[in-house]
């Protein structure tokens, strides 16, 4: 005789599998504090002991958590802006130099100075004053071109440089469309 096991039917009162949620009233404040220190969503999930999808669900379903994350990110960004500004302008701060002598260890207070960082200056200007400091500057040119009924352009009103530019553009387009080589 073959024995078979009977499955027990679970009543609906049993919990579904999975961990109990760890979200509570202090979670948004903790999220602000952690995000202000530069943590990512993945790091936040590790800190709360949950999966990244749980963090994403909290963001989607709980407006106070989403706002807390945004507030923390904003604080982190503001700290970076302050640091970039200090680096671009140069700064000084008090420090302690530890020196070992034959009489023992001495701590000497000093003032460290960091000169302005040119790279930080360039980065700051390119982002804050794009129109003046961008690598690529936009030039607007207005020209009246008459198009004849037969489809030819009247280029006589353009300067020699503008005509050469239009000719080079036309040649490049012809090469890409027809695969024809022009010298």
N, C-alpha and C positions, 0 to 999 in steps of 0.2 A: 504494500500500500504506500502511495506517495503522499507525503505530508506537504501541505502548502501553508504558508503564513497568511493570516488574515491581516489586512491593513486596518489600523484603527482610524476611524474618521475623527478628525479634529473638530471640535465645535468652533463656531465663529468667534468665540470669546478669546481664543488664543491670539497672541501677537503674531504679526507677520515677521518673517526673518529680517534681520538687519539691526544696526545699532540705533539706540535712542538718540535723537538729535541733541546737540550740545549748545544750541542757540538759547541764550537767555537775555535778560535785560542789560547785562554788561557787555554783550558782544559788540554792539556798535562803537562803544567807547574804546574797547580793545582794538577794533579795526582801525579807528582813527589813529591811535597811537602807533600801531604797527605799520600802517601805510605811510605815515609821516616819516618813518625811518627808512623808506625806500623799498619795502617788501613788495613782491609781485603777488598776483593772485595765487600762484602755486605755493609761494612761501607762506601766504596767509592760511592756505589749506593745511599745511604742515603744522603751523602754529596752533590752529584750532583742532587738529587731529581728525580732519575730515578730508574727503576727496575734493578735487578741484571742481567737479560738477556740482557739489553741494554749495560751494562758494558762488558759483554762477547762478544756481537756483535761488539762493538767498538774495543775490543782487536783483534778480528778475522779480521775485515775489515779495520782497520786503523793502519798501522804499526807504525806511530809516537806515537799513544796512547799506543800501546803494549810496545814499547821501553821505553816510559816514566814510565809505571808501573814497568817494570823490573829495571830501573835505581833507582826508589824510593825504591823498595824492597832491592836492593843491598846496598843502603845507610843505611837502617834500620838494615840490617844484619851486616854491618861494625860497627855501633854503639854498637850493642850487643856484638860483638867480643871485642871491646875496653873495654866495661864495664866488661865482663868476665875476661879479662886479668888483669884489675885493681883490681878486686875482688880476683883473684888468687894470685896476688903479694902483696896486701895490699896497702893502700894509706892514705894520709892525706889531709884535706882541711880546709880552714878557715870558721868559722861559728860565729854566734852571739848568746850569751846566754842572755835571757831577765830575769831580776830579779826585783821583786817588793819589795821595802823597804818602811819604813815609810816616807822617804824623797821623794819618787816618784819611777818611773820606771827607772832602769838602764839597759843599753845594754853593755855587756862585750864581747869584741872580744876574741875568743878562737880558738885553733887548734884541730880539731877532728881527731883522728887516727883510722883507721880500719885495724886490723891485717889481714894477708892472710887467705883466706877461703879455708880449706882443700878440701871441696867438689868441689869448682871451680877448684882447682888444678887438682884433679882427672879427672874431666870432660874434662878439657883442654888437659891433657896428653893422655887420652883414644882416643880423636878425632884427635890430632895432631901427636901422635906417637903410632899408633895402634899396630905396630909390637912388641913394647916393653911393652905396658901398657894395652893391651886388656885383658878382663876377660878370654876369650877363646883363647888359643894360638894354632897355627897349628903346628903339628909335622909331618915331612915327614919321612917315613920309606921305605927303598928299600930292598927288599928281593927277592932272586931268588927261585922260587918254580918250581919244576918239576912236570908236570902232566903226569901221565901214560896213556896209551891208554885206560885202563879200567875205567878211570875217578877218580882214587884215587890220593890224594895229598901226596907228600913226605914231611912230616913235620920234618924230622930228622935234617934239617939244621937250624931250628928255635930254639930259647932258650926256656926254660921251661915256662917262663912268656908269651912269644908270643904264645906258644902252648895252654896255658890255656885260653888266650884271644880269640883265634880262636875257641876253644871248646865252650866257653860261648856264642859267637856270633852264632855259629851253633845251639846251644840248644835254644836260643831265637827265631831264625828263624823257627825251627821245631815247637815250641810252637805256634807261630803265624800262621803257615801254617796248621798244623794238629790238633792243639788244644790239643796236648799231653803234659802231665805234667812230667817233669824230675826233680829228686832231686839231 
